[in-house]
């Protein structure tokens, strides 16, 4: 099988019914997609297949033969974050990070498809993505900000909104 992952062509040696998640993590060494529930319910394994969010734990590798897979590794680099990554940083939308790659990719696909800053629409787009840390409000605010095209100075965050400290720092 042949698949392009993050712009790089690969020949996959795994059997055709091997979950794409296993191919990505074990054969190709791409660890952004996380192995959460292995049932498609948590969203931690989400990748984009030809631009659409898919649960890689449920997807047989044969499904992506000849296709293009995008993982969180291709969204941006530390020195040049994608807008959705900048929004997540600014709004403290990630804590432990386990769900973050799936959330980022689902949000990126939502915005790329013309998604708006409407909270209900964002909730629907991120439906099935489970986060045990943030309570979702910061994630929704981050996606809304990215959908609006807000820009961020990443030397500052949403000071005072997500901390009990008046300075916004960790003294």
C-alpha positions as CSV (number, residue, x, y, z in Angstrom):
1,X,0.0,0.0,0.0
2,X,1.1,3.5,-0.7
3,X,0.1,6.5,1.4
4,X,1.3,10.1,1.7
5,X,1.6,11.2,5.4
6,X,2.3,14.8,6.1
7,X,3.6,15.3,2.5
8,X,6.0,12.3,2.5
9,X,5.2,9.2,0.4
10,X,5.4,5.9,2.3
11,X,5.1,2.2,1.3
12,X,3.2,0.5,4.1
13,X,4.2,-3.0,4.9
14,X,1.5,-3.8,7.4
15,X,-1.4,-6.0,6.5
16,X,-4.4,-4.2,4.9
17,X,-6.7,-4.5,7.9
18,X,-4.1,-3.1,10.4
19,X,-5.6,0.0,12.0
20,X,-4.1,3.2,10.5
21,X,-3.3,4.3,14.1
22,X,-1.0,1.3,14.5
23,X,0.6,1.9,11.1
24,X,1.3,5.5,11.9
25,X,2.7,4.9,15.4
26,X,4.5,1.6,15.0
27,X,5.5,1.4,11.4
28,X,6.1,5.1,10.5
29,X,7.0,6.4,14.0
30,X,4.4,9.2,13.9
31,X,3.2,9.6,17.5
32,X,0.8,12.6,17.3
33,X,-2.3,10.5,17.0
34,X,-2.9,8.9,20.4
35,X,-4.2,5.5,21.3
36,X,-7.1,6.3,23.6
37,X,-10.2,4.1,23.7
38,X,-9.5,2.0,20.6
39,X,-13.2,2.3,19.8
40,X,-13.5,5.6,18.0
41,X,-15.2,7.4,20.9
42,X,-12.5,9.6,22.3
43,X,-11.1,11.3,19.3
44,X,-7.5,11.2,20.4
45,X,-6.5,9.2,17.3
46,X,-8.0,11.7,14.9
47,X,-6.1,12.4,11.6
48,X,-7.2,14.0,8.4
49,X,-7.6,11.7,5.5
50,X,-7.8,13.7,2.2
51,X,-8.7,16.7,4.4
52,X,-11.5,15.0,6.4
53,X,-11.3,14.1,10.1
54,X,-11.2,10.3,10.6
55,X,-10.6,8.1,13.7
56,X,-7.4,6.3,12.8
57,X,-8.0,3.5,15.4
58,X,-11.0,2.3,13.4
59,X,-9.7,2.9,9.9
60,X,-8.0,-0.1,8.1
61,X,-4.8,0.9,6.5
62,X,-6.2,-0.3,3.1
63,X,-8.7,2.6,3.3
64,X,-5.9,5.2,2.8
65,X,-4.1,3.3,0.0
66,X,-3.2,6.1,-2.5
67,X,-4.5,8.8,-0.1
68,X,-3.1,11.6,1.9
69,X,-3.0,11.5,5.7
70,X,-2.3,14.6,7.8
71,X,-1.3,14.4,11.4
72,X,-0.8,17.2,14.0
73,X,3.0,17.1,13.2
74,X,2.3,18.9,9.9
75,X,0.2,21.8,11.3
76,X,3.0,23.9,12.4
77,X,6.5,24.1,14.0
78,X,7.4,25.6,17.3
79,X,8.7,28.7,15.6
80,X,5.8,28.9,13.2
81,X,2.6,27.6,14.8
82,X,-0.6,27.2,12.7
83,X,-3.4,29.7,13.6
84,X,-5.3,27.0,15.5
85,X,-2.2,26.1,17.5
86,X,-1.7,29.7,18.4
87,X,-5.3,30.0,19.5
88,X,-4.9,26.9,21.7
89,X,-1.8,28.4,23.3
90,X,-3.3,31.8,23.8
91,X,-6.6,30.4,25.3
92,X,-5.0,27.7,27.5
93,X,-7.0,25.2,25.5
94,X,-4.6,22.3,26.2
95,X,-3.6,20.9,29.5
96,X,-2.3,17.3,29.6
97,X,-2.1,17.2,25.8
98,X,-3.5,13.7,25.3
99,X,-6.6,14.9,23.3
100,X,-4.9,17.9,21.8
101,X,-3.7,16.5,18.5
102,X,-7.2,15.2,17.7
103,X,-8.9,18.4,18.8
104,X,-6.5,20.5,16.7
105,X,-7.0,18.5,13.6
106,X,-10.8,18.4,13.9
107,X,-10.8,22.2,14.6
108,X,-8.4,22.8,11.6
109,X,-10.7,20.8,9.3
110,X,-13.8,22.7,10.6
111,X,-12.2,26.1,9.9
112,X,-10.8,25.0,6.5
113,X,-14.3,24.0,5.5
114,X,-15.5,27.5,6.3
115,X,-16.5,27.0,9.9
116,X,-17.5,30.1,11.9
117,X,-17.1,31.2,15.5
118,X,-20.5,29.9,16.4
119,X,-20.1,28.0,19.7
120,X,-22.9,25.5,18.8
121,X,-21.4,24.7,15.4
122,X,-17.9,24.3,17.0
123,X,-19.4,21.9,19.6
124,X,-20.9,19.8,16.8
125,X,-17.7,19.8,14.8
126,X,-15.8,18.6,17.9
127,X,-18.4,16.1,18.9
128,X,-17.0,12.9,20.1
129,X,-13.7,14.4,21.2
130,X,-13.2,13.9,24.9
131,X,-11.1,16.1,27.1
132,X,-10.9,15.3,30.7
133,X,-8.8,18.4,31.7
134,X,-10.2,21.7,30.3
135,X,-14.0,21.6,30.6
136,X,-14.2,22.5,26.8
137,X,-15.0,26.2,27.2
138,X,-11.4,27.2,26.5
139,X,-11.2,24.9,23.5
140,X,-14.4,26.3,22.1
141,X,-13.1,29.9,22.6
142,X,-9.8,29.0,20.9
143,X,-11.5,27.5,17.9
144,X,-13.9,30.5,17.7
145,X,-10.9,32.9,17.8
146,X,-9.1,31.0,15.1
147,X,-12.3,30.9,12.9
148,X,-12.6,34.7,13.3
149,X,-8.9,35.0,12.2
150,X,-7.8,36.6,15.5
151,X,-4.1,37.0,15.8
152,X,-2.1,36.5,18.9
153,X,1.1,37.7,20.5
154,X,2.3,34.4,22.0
155,X,4.4,36.2,24.5
156,X,1.1,36.9,26.3
157,X,-1.9,34.7,26.9
158,X,-5.5,35.4,27.9
159,X,-4.2,37.0,31.1
160,X,-6.7,37.0,34.0
161,X,-9.2,34.8,32.2
162,X,-7.7,31.4,33.0
163,X,-5.7,32.1,36.1
164,X,-6.5,33.2,39.5
165,X,-3.4,35.3,39.7
166,X,-3.7,39.0,38.8
167,X,-0.5,39.1,36.8
168,X,-1.3,36.0,34.8
169,X,2.0,34.4,35.7
170,X,3.2,31.7,38.0
171,X,5.1,33.5,40.6
